[in-house]
């Protein structure tokens, strides 16, 4: 019996280039400008539900900022303890005085966060963006793009089958495309819904 290589490679590091923007084009642009020192505003706050891309953008910005660019990044600010809240408060004050910049994120708008009053107000001083969740159409376009990059032909019925049957977060969907690539190559068969059923059964015991 042929052994199928089902090992899934690690997800690529978050960058601005591999962020699926959906309805968040302006937020992506402003965060990129902040990281590169081209934004007139020194404080940007992002909020949205888990999976909306907040952490992706913060990590992309941290990896892009030049060494001389002092960028303070704070993810999930609602979980900061008292000393960390003071540190973020001070970083925002310094950013407003022209020393560095701050990129922060949370699960709610600044005014609804369970933080110090003065920190809540300062998080709202700069640009505030709510990140919109990707639609199914956004995810379908992403799956087609991932398949095309691998030289795969995947029909629309397969795309929508995946979206209906799998967790809809991007890492799970990307892993499914990688699994299907390996499975179809090993079986020398085109990717169809019946083949997807086989592959998912093997890949998810």
N, C-alpha and C positions, 0 to 999 in steps of 0.2 A: 504494500500500500504506500502510495506517495505521501510523504509528510509535507504538510502545508506550512510554510513560514508565516506565522500570524503575529509576530512581534511588531508592535506599533512603536514608531520612533517618537522621541520626545517632541513636544510642541515647540515650534520656533519661538525665539525670544520676542516679546512684544515690541513692535516698532510702529512708527506712523504709517509706514508703507503697507503693513499687513493688518491695519485696523479697518474693519468693515464699517464704513461711516453711516450707511443708511440715511436717516434724517438728521445726522449730527455733523454735517459738513462744516458749519461755522465753528462749532466747538473744537473740532479737530484742527482747523486752521489757526484759531487763537492759541490753543495749547502749543502747537508747533512754533508759532511766533514767540510765545513766552519763553520756551526752552532755548530758542536761538537768539534771544535778546532783541527781537524786532517789534515787540508789542509795547505800545505806550503805557498800558496798564501793568502794574507790578504784581497784582494778586488775581488769581483765577480760581473759582470754586466750582466743582462739578458735583451734581447729585443725580441719583437715579437708583432704580432697583438693582439687586444683584444680577450680574450678567449683562448689564447695560454697557460695559466697556470702561467703567471708571478706572479700575486698576490697570487695565491695558494702557490707557493714555498716560497715567502717572508713571508707569514703568518705562514707557517709550520716551517720555520727556526726560526722565532721570538719565536714560542712556544716551540721549542726544545732546544734552546741555554741555557746552564747552567747559573744560576744567576751570577756566577763570570766571565762568558764569556761576555765581552763587545762587543755586536754586534749591529752596526748601520744599520737599514733597511730603505731604501728610495724607495718607489714605485712611478711610473709615474713621474720620475725626470723632464721631460720637463715642468711640471706644477709648479715647485718650484719657490717661489718668491725669491727676492734678499737675504734676511737674511737666508733663508733655504739653498740656494746655498752655501753661505759662511760656514754654519754649516757642510754641506756635504763635502765641500772642506777641512775643518779642520779635519774632521773625517778620510778622506782618508789619509791625511798626517800623522796623528797619527797612523793609521793602518800600514802604510809603515814603521813606526819607531818601530813597535812591540807592539803598544798599541791598543788592540781590533781588530775588523774586520769590513768590510763594505760589505753589500749586497744591490745592487740597481737594478732598472729596469726602462725601458722606451720603447717607441714605435719604436725607431730607433737605429741604431748603435751610439756609442758615438760621432763620428765625424759629425753626421747629426743632433744633438740635438741643439735646440735654447737655449743654456746655455752660461755662462762665458767660455771664451776660456780655461782658466786654469783648470776649472772643467771638461770640455769635455776631455781634454788630460788625466787627472787623472783617469777618469772613464775607459779609455782604457788601463791603466797601468797594470791592473790585468787580470783575465780570463774573456773573453767575449763570451757569448753563445747566439745564436739565437734560440729561442724556436720554434719548428716546430708544426704546427697545427695538431691535430689528424685527421687521415684518416677515411673514413667511415668504413673500416675494423676494425680500433682501436675501434671505437664507438660500432660496432656490438659486438666485443669481450667483451667490458665493459657491454653492456646490458645483454649478456648471463651470465656473472659473477654475476651481480646484481640479475638476476632472480634465478640463482642457489642458491645464498645465502638465498633466501626467500623460497626455495623448489618449485619453479615454473618451469614448462615445457613450454618453448616458442619456437615454430618452427621458422625456418629461414624466412619463408614468413612473419611472424609477426614482426620479428626484422627489416626487410627491409621496411615493411609498415610504421613502426614508424619513421624510418630514412627519409623516403620520405615525410611524412605528418606532422612531428613536427619540431619545431625549433631544431637545432642540437647541441645546447649547452648542456653540461652535466647536469646542474640542471634541465632543462626541461625534458630531457630523464629520469633522475632518478625519477622525479615526476610522469612521465607516468607509470613507472614500479610499483611504489607504488600505484597509482590509480588502475591499472589493478589487482594488488594483492587483494585489497579491493573489487573491483567489481566482480571478478571471485569467490571470497569466498562468497560474499553475494548472488550471483546467483547460486552457486554450479555448475559452468560450466568451462570447460577448456578454456584457452586463445586461441582464434582463431581470424582471421581477422574480421569476423562479430561482435564478442564480443568487439573487440577493437573499431570498429566504434561506437557501442552503448556507450561504456565507455567514449570515447573522446567527444561525443556529450553531454553527461551529465556533464562531468568534465569541458568542455569548452563552456559554453552557448554563 
